[in-house]
Amino acid sequence: MSAGATFSDLAPRVVSGLLMAGVGAAALVTGSFAFDLLLIIAASVMHWELARLANPLSRQAPWFAAVFTAFFAILIFYSQSPIWMVIYFALHSFFQAQFFYALKRASVLTSLAILLAVVLLHWLRSDYGFHTVLWLICVVVLTDIGGYFGGRLVGGPKLAPRFSPKKTWSGALTGWILSFALTVVFVSFEWISGPYILLGLFALFISVTSQVSDICESALKRAFDAKDSTQLIPGHGGVMDRFDGLTGATIACSLCLLVTNIV
């Protein structure tokens, strides 16, 4: 295969990636309302895509899934009661289940993971600040970049050929190395604080979780007999395809912070 064929999707991926990075960076720097709004929009679009996969015969289901997601995300973001938060999560899952037809259990679990991730990102930005969220996002991005270039330039054994035939162990390893190196830079500039080794291990754990989350979404798409969730983002597929890794990584990062209280 020629180099041109190998990197045929690189140009649209780069352009789309830069546009998304610009919007995300602006919202992250602005914080509060702008970042929350971006999270709500992303979660709603992901649910719109998920309902299109899980209920392809209904035109209304995807829109209902998106609207209910926005509604419950807002309630959870600004709720002061943990009990009510749990109730909102339960109600959200109940209503989403009504919009899914195929693979209902897997779809509801995916829906719950998406909502949990955006709520945790809201919490991380509020309680841990700009640099922690930036570090998390950069770990996920570099994991994806490492997987893309490592897999295409080095190749080798496949990581999960049954669900994601393009992913390789060389790409995964490249992503881990980049994530660890990024963490060293962040600690060196004191953007995040803590022991190099411990934070480096956190970065590896987050990177691995990002890859696992990506593979799980690929498995779900294969079960729906779909290559991409949609074609909303040129070179990337849908919003679910772009942010599947961040979903798992956010949950993993939050777990690390809750257990160790570091950063």
C-alpha positions as CSV (number, residue, x, y, z in Angstrom):
1,M,0.0,0.0,0.0
2,S,1.4,3.4,-1.0
3,A,2.0,6.2,1.6
4,G,-0.7,8.3,-0.1
5,A,-3.3,5.5,0.5
6,T,-2.0,4.9,4.0
7,F,-2.6,8.6,5.0
8,S,-5.5,9.3,2.6
9,D,-7.7,10.5,5.5
10,L,-5.0,12.6,7.2
11,A,-5.9,16.0,5.7
12,P,-9.6,16.0,6.7
13,R,-8.6,14.6,10.1
14,V,-6.1,17.4,10.7
15,V,-8.5,20.2,9.5
16,S,-11.4,18.8,11.6
17,G,-9.1,18.2,14.5
18,L,-7.8,21.8,14.5
19,L,-11.3,23.2,14.3
20,M,-12.4,21.1,17.2
21,A,-9.3,21.9,19.2
22,G,-9.9,25.6,18.7
23,V,-13.5,25.5,19.8
24,G,-12.7,23.2,22.8
25,A,-9.7,25.4,23.9
26,A,-11.8,28.5,23.8
27,A,-14.5,27.0,25.9
28,L,-12.0,25.4,28.3
29,V,-10.2,28.7,28.8
30,T,-13.4,30.6,29.2
31,G,-14.7,28.1,31.7
32,S,-18.0,27.8,33.5
33,F,-20.9,28.5,31.2
34,A,-19.1,28.1,27.8
35,F,-17.5,24.8,28.8
36,D,-20.7,23.5,30.3
37,L,-22.6,24.5,27.1
38,L,-20.0,22.6,25.0
39,L,-20.3,19.5,27.2
40,I,-24.1,19.6,26.9
41,I,-24.1,20.0,23.2
42,A,-21.5,17.1,22.8
43,A,-23.5,14.8,25.0
44,S,-26.7,15.6,23.2
45,V,-25.3,15.0,19.8
46,M,-23.7,11.7,21.0
47,H,-27.1,10.6,22.2
48,W,-28.6,11.6,18.9
49,E,-26.1,9.4,17.1
50,L,-26.6,6.6,19.5
51,A,-30.4,6.6,19.1
52,R,-30.0,6.6,15.3
53,L,-27.9,3.4,15.6
54,A,-30.2,1.8,18.2
55,N,-33.5,2.8,16.6
56,P,-32.9,3.4,12.9
57,L,-36.6,3.2,12.0
58,S,-37.6,6.2,14.2
59,R,-37.0,9.8,13.1
60,Q,-38.2,11.1,16.5
61,A,-36.2,8.9,18.8
62,P,-32.8,10.5,18.2
63,W,-34.1,14.0,18.8
64,F,-35.9,12.9,22.0
65,A,-32.7,11.2,23.2
66,A,-30.7,14.5,22.6
67,V,-33.3,16.7,24.3
68,F,-33.6,14.5,27.4
69,T,-29.8,14.3,27.7
70,A,-29.5,18.1,27.6
71,F,-32.3,18.4,30.2
72,F,-30.9,16.0,32.7
73,A,-27.3,17.2,32.2
74,I,-28.3,20.7,33.2
75,L,-30.2,19.3,36.3
76,I,-27.2,17.3,37.4
77,F,-24.6,20.1,36.7
78,Y,-26.4,22.5,39.0
79,S,-27.8,20.1,41.6
80,Q,-26.4,20.4,45.1
81,S,-27.8,17.1,46.3
82,P,-26.0,13.8,45.7
83,I,-29.3,12.0,46.2
84,W,-31.0,14.0,43.5
85,M,-28.1,13.5,41.2
86,V,-28.5,9.7,41.5
87,I,-32.2,10.1,40.8
88,Y,-31.5,12.2,37.7
89,F,-29.1,9.6,36.4
90,A,-31.6,6.9,37.0
91,L,-34.4,8.9,35.3
92,H,-32.2,9.7,32.4
93,S,-31.3,6.0,31.9
94,F,-35.0,5.1,32.1
95,F,-36.1,7.6,29.5
96,Q,-33.2,6.8,27.2
97,A,-34.2,3.1,27.3
98,Q,-37.5,4.1,25.7
99,F,-35.7,5.6,22.7
100,F,-33.5,2.5,22.0
101,Y,-34.7,-0.5,20.2
102,A,-31.8,-2.7,19.3
103,L,-29.2,-3.8,21.8
104,K,-31.1,-1.8,24.5
105,R,-28.9,-2.9,27.5
106,A,-25.6,-2.0,25.7
107,S,-27.1,1.3,24.5
108,V,-28.3,2.3,27.9
109,L,-24.9,1.5,29.4
110,T,-23.2,3.6,26.7
111,S,-25.7,6.4,27.4
112,L,-24.9,6.3,31.1
113,A,-21.2,6.4,30.5
114,I,-21.5,9.4,28.2
115,L,-23.6,11.4,30.7
116,L,-21.3,10.4,33.6
117,A,-18.3,11.5,31.6
118,V,-19.6,15.0,30.8
119,V,-20.7,15.4,34.5
120,L,-17.2,14.4,35.6
121,L,-15.6,16.8,33.1
122,H,-17.8,19.6,34.6
123,W,-16.6,18.6,38.1
124,L,-12.9,18.4,37.0
125,R,-13.0,21.9,35.4
126,S,-14.8,23.3,38.5
127,D,-12.7,21.6,41.3
128,Y,-9.3,20.9,39.7
129,G,-9.0,23.7,37.1
130,F,-8.0,24.3,33.6
131,H,-4.6,22.5,33.6
132,T,-5.9,19.2,34.9
133,V,-8.6,19.0,32.2
134,L,-6.2,20.2,29.6
135,W,-3.8,17.4,30.6
136,L,-6.6,14.8,30.5
137,I,-7.7,15.9,27.0
138,C,-4.1,16.0,25.7
139,V,-3.4,12.5,27.0
140,V,-6.5,11.3,25.0
141,V,-5.5,13.2,21.9
142,L,-1.9,12.0,22.0
143,T,-3.1,8.4,22.5
144,D,-5.2,8.8,19.4
145,I,-2.3,10.4,17.4
146,G,0.1,7.8,18.6
147,G,-2.3,5.1,17.6
148,Y,-2.8,6.6,14.1
149,F,0.9,7.2,13.2
150,G,2.4,4.3,15.1
151,G,-0.1,1.9,13.5
152,R,0.4,3.2,10.0
153,L,4.2,3.7,10.1
154,V,5.2,0.7,12.2
155,G,2.3,-1.7,11.8
156,G,2.6,-5.2,13.3
157,P,0.2,-7.3,15.4
158,K,-3.4,-6.0,15.7
159,L,-4.6,-4.8,19.0
160,A,-8.2,-6.0,18.7
161,P,-8.8,-7.2,15.1
162,R,-12.3,-8.5,15.8
163,F,-13.6,-5.1,16.7
164,S,-11.1,-2.5,15.4
165,P,-8.9,-4.0,12.6
166,K,-6.8,-0.8,12.1
167,K,-5.5,-0.6,15.7
168,T,-2.1,-2.1,16.4
169,W,0.0,-2.8,19.4
170,S,2.7,-0.5,18.0
171,G,0.1,2.3,17.8
172,A,-1.0,1.6,21.4
173,L,2.6,1.7,22.6
174,T,3.3,4.9,20.8
175,G,0.3,6.5,22.4
176,W,1.5,5.3,25.9
177,I,5.0,6.8,25.3
178,L,3.5,10.2,24.1
179,S,1.2,10.3,27.1
180,F,4.0,9.6,29.6
181,A,6.2,12.3,27.9
182,L,3.4,14.8,28.0
183,T,2.9,14.2,31.7
184,V,6.6,14.9,32.3
185,V,6.3,18.2,30.5
186,F,3.2,19.2,32.5
187,V,4.9,18.4,35.8
188,S,8.1,20.1,34.8
189,F,6.1,23.4,34.1
190,E,4.2,22.8,37.3
191,W,0.9,22.8,35.5
192,I,0.0,19.7,37.5
193,S,1.7,18.7,40.7
194,G,2.7,15.3,42.1
195,P,5.4,12.7,41.7
196,Y,6.6,12.1,38.1
197,I,6.3,8.4,38.3
198,L,2.9,8.3,39.9
199,L,1.4,10.8,37.5
200,G,3.1,9.0,34.6
201,L,1.4,5.8,35.7
202,F,-1.9,7.7,35.9
203,A,-1.3,8.9,32.3
204,L,-0.7,5.3,31.2
205,F,-3.8,4.1,32.9
206,I,-5.9,6.9,31.3
207,S,-4.3,6.2,27.9
208,V,-5.2,2.5,28.2
209,T,-8.7,3.3,29.3
210,S,-9.1,5.6,26.4
211,Q,-8.1,2.8,24.0
212,V,-10.4,0.3,25.7
213,S,-13.3,2.8,25.5
214,D,-12.5,3.3,21.8
215,I,-12.6,-0.4,21.2
216,C,-15.8,-0.8,23.1
217,E,-17.5,1.8,20.9
218,S,-16.1,0.0,17.8
219,A,-17.6,-3.2,19.1
220,L,-21.0,-1.5,19.6
221,K,-20.9,-0.1,16.0
222,R,-20.0,-3.5,14.6
223,A,-23.0,-4.9,16.5
224,F,-25.1,-2.3,14.8
225,D,-23.4,-3.1,11.5
226,A,-22.2,0.5,11.2
227,K,-18.7,1.8,10.3
228,D,-19.1,5.2,11.9
229,S,-21.8,6.6,14.3
230,T,-22.4,9.4,11.7
231,Q,-20.4,11.4,9.2
232,L,-20.7,14.7,11.0
233,I,-16.9,15.3,11.4
234,P,-14.9,14.9,8.2
235,G,-12.1,12.3,8.6
236,H,-13.3,11.3,12.1
237,G,-16.9,10.0,11.6
238,G,-19.3,11.1,14.3
239,V,-19.1,12.9,17.6
240,M,-19.2,9.5,19.3
241,D,-16.3,8.3,17.2
242,R,-14.3,11.3,18.2
243,F,-15.0,11.4,21.9
244,D,-15.4,7.7,22.7
245,G,-11.9,7.6,24.2
246,L,-12.4,10.7,26.2
247,T,-15.5,9.1,27.8
248,G,-13.6,6.3,29.3
249,A,-10.5,8.4,30.1
250,T,-12.5,10.9,32.0
251,I,-14.1,8.3,34.2
252,A,-10.6,6.7,34.8
253,C,-9.0,10.1,35.6
254,S,-11.8,11.0,38.0
255,L,-11.4,7.6,39.8
256,C,-7.6,8.2,40.1
257,L,-8.2,11.7,41.6
258,L,-10.8,10.5,44.0
259,V,-8.6,7.6,45.3
260,T,-5.4,9.5,45.6
261,N,-6.4,13.2,45.8
262,I,-3.4,14.1,43.8
263,V,-2.8,16.8,41.1
